[in-house]
Amino acid sequence: MTLKDVVEVGVNCVWPPTCAACRQVVQANGALCQSCWAELQFLPHNVAGDIDSLPGVYAAVCYDGVAQEIVKAFKFRQKVRLGRTLGALLYLCHRDLLNCVDCLVPVPLHRQRLFERGYNQSALLAKELSLHVKELEVCNGLVRNRKTSQQIGLSRAARWKNLSGSMVIDEIARSDLAGKRVLLVDDVYTSGATLHACTRALQHEGVDVLGGLVFARALPERMVLDMDLQKDN
């Protein structure tokens, strides 16, 4: 046992780790309790988005209930250990897809928001995913060239306008991405505005974008109904 492990055990004795969704005490940091695991609504197949430039949006779970609490904890409550859990979960759900790509490109944060938060949750997720696939690279090659308003509370049209033209490829990353098959990585997909902006920036430079990979995906009502029918059958 390393010194780091000893310190972590001591800290956990004083402040026991809690479930990211319901805050019930669990055995390890980044873990979920059994009840919250059971409430996650796993998606059975690729759920295509309504973005013309993207072949598909691949997700592990539906963005509702417990999944929403997990994303909030990962993004806003410094629950960085969740990256390991969510990365392993995404790999188990989409390992075949991950074995077909050369590079993962996380959705970027503006430098001011990155400074305020201290980390980019999408970059953490991409890093954890890369550990499961041999020679899978992570390229932090996208940059937000201006600070945008928070997407929360905006209408779909306002979200797309807010992010229009906000993403560019870093000059140094151009050569790294040339000829690569890439997959965009983000924590959640709602309106599609963020992935659309990222995809446009990459495709403008001739990068082959195979799709977007997210932990959770907000589903249109008709898709939810279809999935309920599949369960009944």
C-alpha positions in Angstrom: 0.0 0.0 0.0 1.4 3.4 -1.0 1.4 6.6 1.1 -1.4 7.9 -1.2 -3.5 4.8 -0.4 -2.9 5.2 3.3 -3.9 8.9 3.2 -7.1 8.1 1.2 -8.1 5.4 3.7 -7.7 7.9 6.5 -9.7 10.5 4.7 -12.4 8.1 3.9 -12.7 7.1 7.6 -13.3 10.7 8.5 -15.4 11.7 5.4 -16.8 8.5 3.9 -17.3 8.5 0.1 -20.9 9.0 -1.0 -22.9 8.1 -4.1 -22.8 10.9 -6.6 -26.5 10.8 -7.2 -28.2 10.4 -3.8 -25.2 11.0 -1.4 -25.6 7.7 0.4 -22.4 6.3 1.8 -20.6 3.9 -0.6 -17.4 1.9 -0.5 -15.2 4.0 -2.8 -14.9 7.5 -4.3 -16.6 7.7 -7.7 -18.9 4.8 -7.0 -22.7 4.7 -7.1 -25.0 2.9 -4.7 -26.9 -0.1 -5.8 -30.3 1.7 -5.9 -29.0 4.4 -8.2 -27.3 1.9 -10.5 -30.6 0.1 -10.8 -32.4 3.3 -11.8 -30.1 4.2 -14.7 -31.9 3.7 -18.1 -29.4 2.1 -20.4 -29.7 2.7 -24.1 -29.8 -0.5 -26.1 -28.4 0.9 -29.4 -26.9 3.9 -31.1 -29.3 6.8 -30.8 -28.8 9.0 -33.9 -29.0 12.7 -33.3 -30.6 15.3 -35.5 -27.2 16.8 -36.6 -26.6 16.4 -40.3 -22.9 16.6 -39.9 -22.7 13.7 -37.4 -23.2 10.0 -38.3 -24.5 9.3 -34.9 -24.5 10.1 -31.2 -23.5 7.2 -29.0 -24.5 7.2 -25.3 -24.6 4.8 -22.4 -27.7 6.0 -20.6 -30.8 8.3 -20.9 -30.3 11.7 -19.4 -32.9 11.8 -16.7 -33.3 11.2 -13.0 -30.1 9.6 -11.6 -28.1 10.3 -14.7 -28.8 14.1 -14.4 -27.6 14.0 -10.8 -24.4 12.1 -11.9 -23.6 14.7 -14.6 -24.2 17.6 -12.1 -21.8 16.0 -9.6 -19.2 15.3 -12.3 -19.4 18.8 -13.7 -20.1 21.1 -10.8 -19.3 19.3 -7.5 -15.7 18.3 -8.1 -16.5 14.6 -8.3 -13.6 13.9 -10.6 -13.3 10.3 -9.6 -16.6 9.7 -11.5 -14.5 9.9 -14.6 -13.1 6.5 -14.0 -16.6 5.0 -13.4 -18.2 6.7 -16.4 -15.2 5.9 -18.6 -15.4 2.2 -17.8 -19.2 2.2 -18.3 -18.9 3.9 -21.7 -16.2 1.4 -22.8 -18.4 -1.5 -21.9 -21.3 -0.1 -23.8 -19.3 0.9 -27.0 -16.1 -1.0 -27.1 -16.6 -2.0 -30.7 -16.9 1.7 -31.7 -13.8 2.7 -29.7 -11.8 0.0 -31.4 -12.5 1.6 -34.8 -11.2 5.1 -34.1 -7.7 6.6 -33.9 -8.3 9.6 -31.7 -10.7 10.9 -29.0 -11.3 14.7 -29.1 -12.9 16.1 -25.9 -15.3 19.0 -26.1 -13.3 22.0 -24.8 -14.0 24.6 -22.1 -13.2 28.2 -22.5 -9.9 29.0 -20.6 -11.8 31.2 -18.0 -14.3 28.5 -17.2 -11.5 25.9 -17.1 -9.7 28.1 -14.6 -12.9 28.5 -12.5 -13.8 24.8 -12.5 -10.3 23.5 -12.3 -10.8 20.6 -14.8 -12.6 19.8 -18.0 -14.9 16.8 -17.3 -15.0 15.8 -21.0 -11.2 15.6 -21.1 -11.2 13.5 -18.0 -13.7 11.2 -19.6 -11.7 10.9 -22.8 -8.5 10.1 -20.8 -10.3 7.3 -18.9 -11.7 5.9 -22.1 -8.3 5.8 -23.8 -6.9 3.6 -21.0 -9.2 0.8 -22.1 -8.0 0.8 -25.8 -4.5 0.2 -26.8 -2.9 3.0 -28.8 -6.1 5.2 -28.7 -4.9 8.8 -28.5 -6.5 11.8 -26.9 -6.1 15.1 -28.7 -7.1 18.2 -26.9 -7.0 20.0 -30.2 -10.3 22.0 -30.1 -10.4 25.4 -28.6 -13.2 27.7 -27.6 -12.3 31.0 -29.2 -14.7 33.0 -27.1 -16.5 32.6 -23.8 -20.1 31.6 -24.4 -23.1 31.9 -22.0 -24.1 28.8 -20.0 -26.4 26.6 -22.0 -28.6 25.8 -19.0 -32.0 27.5 -19.4 -31.6 28.5 -23.0 -34.0 27.4 -25.7 -32.7 25.0 -28.4 -32.4 27.8 -31.0 -30.6 30.0 -28.5 -28.2 27.2 -27.7 -27.2 26.8 -31.3 -26.8 30.5 -31.8 -24.8 30.8 -28.6 -22.2 28.2 -29.8 -22.1 29.1 -33.5 -18.6 29.6 -34.6 -17.2 29.2 -31.1 -14.9 26.3 -31.8 -11.6 26.2 -33.7 -8.8 23.7 -34.1 -5.5 24.6 -32.3 -2.7 25.3 -34.8 -0.4 22.7 -33.3 -3.1 20.1 -33.3 -3.8 20.3 -37.1 -1.0 17.9 -38.0 -2.0 15.5 -35.1 -5.5 15.2 -36.4 -4.7 15.0 -40.1 -5.9 11.7 -41.6 -7.3 10.5 -38.2 -10.7 9.0 -37.6 -11.9 10.8 -34.5 -14.7 10.6 -32.0 -15.9 13.6 -30.0 -16.3 13.0 -26.3 -18.7 14.9 -23.9 -20.5 14.2 -20.7 -24.1 14.9 -22.0 -26.0 15.5 -25.2 -29.1 17.6 -25.1 -29.8 20.0 -28.0 -26.8 18.9 -30.1 -25.5 22.5 -30.4 -22.1 21.7 -28.7 -21.3 18.7 -30.8 -22.5 20.4 -33.9 -20.1 23.4 -33.3 -17.2 21.0 -32.6 -18.0 18.8 -35.7 -18.1 21.8 -38.0 -14.7 23.0 -36.8 -13.1 19.6 -37.3 -14.7 18.9 -40.7 -13.7 22.4 -41.9 -10.1 21.2 -41.5 -10.8 17.8 -43.3 -11.0 15.7 -40.1 -13.0 12.5 -40.3 -15.5 12.7 -37.5 -17.2 9.4 -36.8 -19.7 10.6 -34.2 -20.1 11.8 -30.7 -19.7 9.7 -27.6 -21.4 10.8 -24.4 -22.3 9.4 -21.0 -25.9 10.5 -21.2 -28.3 11.5 -24.0 -31.5 13.5 -23.6 -34.1 11.6 -25.7 -37.0 13.0 -27.7 -40.3 11.9 -26.3 -41.0 9.6 -29.3 -37.7 7.7 -28.7 -38.6 7.2 -25.1 -42.0 5.8 -26.1 -40.3 3.4 -28.6 -38.0 2.2 -25.9 -40.9 1.6 -23.5 -42.6 -0.4 -26.2 -39.5 -2.5 -26.7 -39.4 -3.2 -23.0 -43.1 -4.4 -23.1 -42.3 -6.7 -26.0 
